[in-house]
Amino acid sequence: MLMQANEEKVEVEQQDDKGISAVPAELPILPLRQTVVYPLTFLPLSIERPETVKLIDDVVLGSRLVGLVTVKNPEADKATPEDLHSVGTAAVVHRAVKSPTGQVGVIVQGLERIRPTEFIQTEPYLKARIEIIPDDEGEESLEVEALSRNTIELFQRLVSLVSYLPSELTVAVLNADEPRQLVYMVASAVRLDTEAAQELLEIDPVKEKLRKLNVILTRELEVLELGQKIKDEAQSDMEKTQKEYYLRQQLKAIQRELGEEDEQAKDINELRAKIEAAGMSEEAKKEAQRELDRLSSMPQAAAEYSVIRTYLDWLIELPWQVSTEDNLDINRAREILDEDHYDLEEIKERILEYLAVRKLRLEREGADGPKESKGAILNFVGPPGTGKTSLGRSIARALGREFIRMSLGGMRDEAEIRGHRRTYVGALPGRIIQSIKRAGSKNPVFMLDEVDKIGSDFRGDPSSALLEVLDPEQN
């Protein structure tokens, strides 16, 4: 049985030596999906469909010759003559192995380009009359030689960059006898998309094939070299990061041996001392210490390190214990109001009434009574230019407090009031907290100007956030 198979193989090779006449006028057609087989090349194929398995069985028992034509649409369930490209390759089946699952693996050798001219059978598989398309090699010229040498050079560079091409292929390419063999060997080795591979099969003459192949190889090399450059840069950055980490760990070990603190531990201790000295409320101090513990356990390169550090800096810099003592001299307040504003008697009387009530309450509570009381909210309504803002400044001057004016006109984002989430890049506290920090006092006179001009949109309603701020039960 083995001798019979060898005799069949020799017979096919003898037919191939005779040239084009060795390929019969009719061939069974095997549709290929996303694969192009070239003349003068070997390629393994995997056959799964029942009709194509039947085709291979008949071919192996017969002439062992088959036509290989790539389908235009690989998603087609069953290829019809209309689904096939116009040019394919006549090939000889050298080996066929069937697995227990029914799948057949074959090794084919391309012989010549063919064109199916008429399909004479569609069931159980395609069979067609074909014509041979000889490669137009043209006359030998300096241009063909130059293109061939350039192809070999590009292929050698490609082999050095990719892992799927063995170095032995370079020797085979260098030993190619003719330009068309060079084209087909390189094209079958390189991973081309189906359309480019089919176009390379159909192009004539061989000089144009070489030119097209040079363009494909050049582009592939550019992509690979760029990818290699990106990979090298990433590797370099990774090595640099690992080196920095290793050196920092060494530095920490050396500092521990010398009894010195590292920079991060020094910063943590400074922050801890500032938190103790800031005079925060118990709730704020507990939160600050919790965040500081988190900060001390993470490396400085961590993305959240700077976020927590900024948050702690804001907490520390707020004037928790800095306040001004109120001057509740009613006569002095009257003089300041009259000095800054003409008329407006009703408003002045309301302001003086508030100051008098505040003074009376403090006198009744006595020196040992509670020192803090909820702030009052005075609403000034009037047309522009009547002195609403300047009245607030006069009240601050009369009380001896810092004055803050915050314009709310056109505000549409409630984050301006509440502050941004800490996870956002460049997150900041709300403008109220920012203003208190700038004022340097925890009890300034706050003038919220142009409250009626607040807007709202998809980012929220600032007026609702402002209502929460002004609620004496919450703040």
SULQUITA-V157091 format. One record per residue. RES is the residue in one letter. SS is DSSP state (helix for helix, strand for strand, loop for the rest). PHI is phi in whole degrees, -180 to 180 (none if undefined). D_LAST is the distance of its C-alpha to the last C-alpha in whole Angstrom. Layout:
BEGIN
RES;SS;PHI;D_LAST + RES;SS;PHI;D_LAST
END
This chain:
BEGIN
M;loop;none;98 + L;helix;-64;97 + M;helix;-66;100 + Q;helix;-64;100 + A;helix;-63;96 + N;helix;-65;97 + E;helix;-64;100 + E;helix;-64;98 + K;helix;-63;96 + V;helix;-62;99 + E;helix;-61;100 + V;helix;-64;97 + E;helix;-63;97 + Q;helix;-66;100 + Q;helix;-63;99 + D;helix;-64;96 + D;helix;-65;99 + K;loop;-75;101 + G;loop;99;98 + I;helix;-64;97 + S;helix;-63;99 + A;helix;-70;98 + V;loop;-90;95 + P;loop;-69;97 + A;loop;-77;96 + E;strand;-125;94 + L;strand;-140;91 + P;strand;-67;88 + I;strand;-106;85 + L;strand;-102;82 + P;strand;-70;79 + L;strand;-109;76 + R;loop;-111;73 + Q;loop;56;71 + T;loop;-143;74 + V;loop;-126;76 + V;loop;-102;80 + Y;loop;-103;82 + P;loop;-60;86 + L;loop;68;87 + T;loop;-129;84 + F;strand;-105;83 + L;strand;-153;80 + P;strand;-82;79 + L;strand;-129;78 + S;strand;-114;76 + I;strand;-111;78 + E;loop;-124;76 + R;loop;-68;77 + P;helix;-57;80 + E;helix;-68;82 + T;helix;-78;81 + V;helix;-63;82 + K;helix;-61;85 + L;helix;-60;86 + I;helix;-64;86 + D;helix;-59;88 + D;helix;-68;91 + V;helix;-66;90 + V;helix;-63;91 + L;helix;-78;94 + G;loop;-106;95 + S;loop;-80;95 + R;loop;68;92 + L;strand;-103;91 + V;strand;-148;88 + G;strand;-97;86 + L;strand;-109;83 + V;strand;-129;81 + T;strand;-81;77 + V;strand;-82;75 + K;loop;-73;73 + N;loop;-115;70 + P;loop;-67;69 + E;loop;-83;67 + A;loop;-61;71 + D;loop;-66;72 + K;loop;-135;75 + A;loop;-71;77 + T;loop;-109;79 + P;helix;-55;82 + E;helix;-71;79 + D;helix;-82;76 + L;strand;-94;78 + H;loop;-68;79 + S;loop;-79;82 + V;loop;-123;83 + G;strand;-138;83 + T;strand;-137;85 + A;strand;-79;88 + A;strand;-141;87 + V;strand;-111;89 + V;strand;-87;88 + H;strand;-89;89 + R;strand;-153;87 + A;strand;-137;85 + V;strand;-128;84 + K;strand;-101;82 + S;loop;-89;80 + P;loop;-60;79 + T;loop;-80;77 + G;loop;96;79 + Q;loop;-74;77 + V;strand;-118;80 + G;strand;-106;80 + V;strand;-129;82 + I;strand;-117;83 + V;strand;-116;84 + Q;strand;-122;86 + G;strand;-69;86 + L;strand;-110;89 + E;strand;-143;89 + R;strand;-74;87 + I;strand;-134;88 + R;strand;-131;87 + P;strand;-66;88 + T;strand;-99;90 + E;strand;-155;90 + F;strand;-89;89 + I;strand;-104;92 + Q;strand;-156;89 + T;loop;-121;86 + E;loop;-129;86 + P;loop;-75;86 + Y;loop;-146;85 + L;strand;-77;85 + K;strand;-143;89 + A;strand;-144;90 + R;strand;-79;93 + I;strand;-130;91 + E;strand;-125;93 + I;strand;-78;92 + I;strand;-112;90 + P;loop;-67;92 + D;loop;-71;89 + D;loop;-82;91 + E;loop;-82;91 + G;loop;63;92 + E;loop;-87;94 + E;loop;-65;93 + S;loop;-144;92 + L;helix;-64;90 + E;helix;-66;87 + V;helix;-63;87 + E;helix;-64;87 + A;helix;-65;85 + L;helix;-64;82 + S;helix;-65;83 + R;helix;-64;83 + N;helix;-65;79 + T;helix;-62;79 + I;helix;-63;80 + E;helix;-64;78 + L;helix;-63;74 + F;helix;-66;75 + Q;helix;-63;76 + R;helix;-64;72 + L;helix;-65;71 + V;helix;-61;72 + S;helix;-73;71 + L;helix;-101;67 + V;loop;-112;67 + S;loop;-93;68 + Y;loop;-82;69 + L;loop;-108;72 + P;loop;-70;75 + S;loop;-65;77 + E;helix;-63;80 + L;helix;-62;79 + T;helix;-61;80 + V;helix;-64;83 + A;helix;-63;84 + V;helix;-66;83 + L;helix;-63;85 + N;loop;-93;88 + A;loop;-61;88 + D;loop;-79;91 + E;loop;-144;90 + P;helix;-58;87 + R;helix;-67;86 + Q;helix;-65;86 + L;helix;-61;84 + V;helix;-59;81 + Y;helix;-69;82 + M;helix;-65;81 + V;helix;-68;78 + A;helix;-64;76 + S;helix;-74;77 + A;helix;-82;75 + V;loop;-83;72 + R;loop;-81;69 + L;loop;-106;70 + D;loop;-72;68 + T;helix;-60;70 + E;helix;-64;71 + A;helix;-66;72 + A;helix;-65;74 + Q;helix;-67;76 + E;helix;-61;76 + L;helix;-65;78 + L;helix;-68;80 + E;helix;-83;81 + I;loop;-64;81 + D;loop;-135;85 + P;loop;-80;87 + V;helix;-62;86 + K;helix;-59;85 + E;helix;-70;82 + K;helix;-61;81 + L;helix;-61;81 + R;helix;-64;79 + K;helix;-63;76 + L;helix;-64;76 + N;helix;-62;75 + V;helix;-63;72 + I;helix;-63;71 + L;helix;-66;71 + T;helix;-62;70 + R;helix;-66;67 + E;helix;-62;66 + L;helix;-66;67 + E;helix;-61;64 + V;helix;-64;62 + L;helix;-66;63 + E;helix;-67;63 + L;helix;-65;59 + G;helix;-62;58 + Q;helix;-65;60 + K;helix;-64;58 + I;helix;-62;54 + K;helix;-63;55 + D;helix;-65;56 + E;helix;-64;53 + A;helix;-63;51 + Q;helix;-64;53 + S;helix;-64;53 + D;helix;-63;49 + M;helix;-64;49 + E;helix;-65;52 + K;helix;-64;50 + T;helix;-63;47 + Q;helix;-64;49 + K;helix;-65;50 + E;helix;-61;47 + Y;helix;-61;46 + Y;helix;-62;49 + L;helix;-67;49 + R;helix;-65;46 + Q;helix;-64;46 + Q;helix;-63;50 + L;helix;-62;48 + K;helix;-62;45 + A;helix;-64;48 + I;helix;-65;50 + Q;helix;-64;47 + R;helix;-65;47 + E;helix;-64;50 + L;helix;-86;50 + G;loop;77;47 + E;loop;-102;45 + E;loop;-90;41 + D;loop;-81;41 + E;helix;-61;38 + Q;helix;-65;36 + A;helix;-63;36 + K;helix;-64;36 + D;helix;-63;32 + I;helix;-62;31 + N;helix;-66;32 + E;helix;-64;30 + L;helix;-64;27 + R;helix;-63;27 + A;helix;-67;28 + K;helix;-66;25 + I;helix;-63;22 + E;helix;-64;24 + A;helix;-87;24 + A;loop;-74;20 + G;loop;74;18 + M;loop;-70;16 + S;loop;-69;14 + E;helix;-60;16 + E;helix;-65;14 + A;helix;-66;14 + K;helix;-65;18 + K;helix;-63;19 + E;helix;-66;18 + A;helix;-63;20 + Q;helix;-68;23 + R;helix;-65;23 + E;helix;-66;23 + L;helix;-66;25 + D;helix;-64;28 + R;helix;-64;28 + L;helix;-63;29 + S;helix;-70;32 + S;loop;-96;33 + M;loop;-118;34 + P;loop;-70;36 + Q;loop;-64;35 + A;loop;-79;37 + A;loop;-66;35 + A;helix;-64;33 + E;helix;-83;29 + Y;helix;-60;30 + S;helix;-67;29 + V;helix;-65;26 + I;helix;-67;24 + R;helix;-63;26 + T;helix;-63;24 + Y;helix;-61;20 + L;helix;-67;21 + D;helix;-60;22 + W;helix;-65;19 + L;helix;-61;17 + I;helix;-69;20 + E;helix;-81;20 + L;loop;-70;16 + P;loop;-80;16 + W;loop;-65;15 + Q;loop;-116;17 + V;loop;-97;18 + S;loop;-149;17 + T;loop;-106;19 + E;loop;-86;20 + D;loop;-69;20 + N;loop;-99;23 + L;loop;-102;24 + D;loop;-74;27 + I;helix;-65;28 + N;helix;-63;31 + R;helix;-65;30 + A;helix;-62;27 + R;helix;-64;30 + E;helix;-63;32 + I;helix;-66;30 + L;helix;-65;29 + D;helix;-68;32 + E;helix;-68;33 + D;helix;-89;31 + H;loop;-141;31 + Y;loop;-97;34 + D;loop;64;34 + L;loop;53;31 + E;helix;-63;31 + E;helix;-63;29 + I;helix;-67;26 + K;helix;-61;27 + E;helix;-62;27 + R;helix;-67;24 + I;helix;-66;22 + L;helix;-65;24 + E;helix;-63;24 + Y;helix;-62;20 + L;helix;-64;21 + A;helix;-66;24 + V;helix;-63;21 + R;helix;-64;19 + K;helix;-65;22 + L;helix;-63;24 + R;helix;-65;21 + L;helix;-66;21 + E;helix;-67;25 + R;helix;-70;24 + E;helix;-71;22 + G;loop;81;25 + A;loop;-67;25 + D;loop;-95;24 + G;loop;-78;21 + P;loop;-62;17 + K;loop;-89;17 + E;loop;-115;13 + S;loop;-139;11 + K;loop;-67;8 + G;loop;-69;9 + A;loop;-96;12 + I;loop;-118;12 + L;loop;-108;16 + N;loop;-105;18 + F;loop;-103;21 + V;loop;-124;24 + G;loop;172;27 + P;loop;-67;30 + P;loop;-60;29 + G;loop;85;31 + T;loop;-93;30 + G;loop;103;28 + K;helix;-65;24 + T;helix;-66;23 + S;helix;-68;25 + L;helix;-65;24 + G;helix;-62;20 + R;helix;-63;22 + S;helix;-66;24 + I;helix;-62;21 + A;helix;-62;20 + R;helix;-66;24 + A;helix;-67;24 + L;helix;-82;21 + G;loop;80;22 + R;loop;-103;19 + E;loop;-71;19 + F;strand;-117;19 + I;strand;-127;18 + R;strand;-113;19 + M;strand;-125;18 + S;strand;-83;20 + L;loop;-105;19 + G;loop;-61;23 + G;loop;79;24 + M;loop;-69;21 + R;loop;-124;22 + D;loop;-108;21 + E;loop;-67;17 + A;helix;-65;17 + E;helix;-63;17 + I;helix;-92;13 + R;helix;-77;13 + G;strand;101;16 + H;loop;-87;19 + R;loop;-65;20 + R;loop;-65;21 + T;loop;-75;25 + Y;loop;-76;25 + V;loop;-68;28 + G;loop;71;26 + A;loop;-64;22 + L;loop;-133;20 + P;strand;-65;16 + G;loop;-66;15 + R;helix;-67;16 + I;helix;-67;12 + I;helix;-64;13 + Q;helix;-60;16 + S;helix;-68;16 + I;helix;-63;14 + K;helix;-63;17 + R;helix;-66;20 + A;helix;-69;18 + G;loop;74;19 + S;loop;-146;16 + K;loop;-89;13 + N;loop;-129;13 + P;loop;-78;14 + V;strand;-86;15 + F;strand;-100;14 + M;strand;-106;16 + L;strand;-90;16 + D;strand;-90;19 + E;loop;56;21 + V;helix;-63;19 + D;helix;-72;22 + K;helix;-101;23 + I;loop;-69;21 + G;loop;-107;23 + S;strand;-149;23 + D;strand;-153;26 + F;loop;-63;26 + R;loop;-82;23 + G;strand;126;21 + D;strand;-117;19 + P;helix;-61;17 + S;helix;-65;16 + S;helix;-68;14 + A;helix;-65;12 + L;helix;-67;11 + L;helix;-62;11 + E;helix;-66;8 + V;helix;-64;6 + L;helix;-86;7 + D;loop;-72;6 + P;loop;-66;5 + E;loop;-77;6 + Q;loop;-108;4 + N;loop;-139;0
END
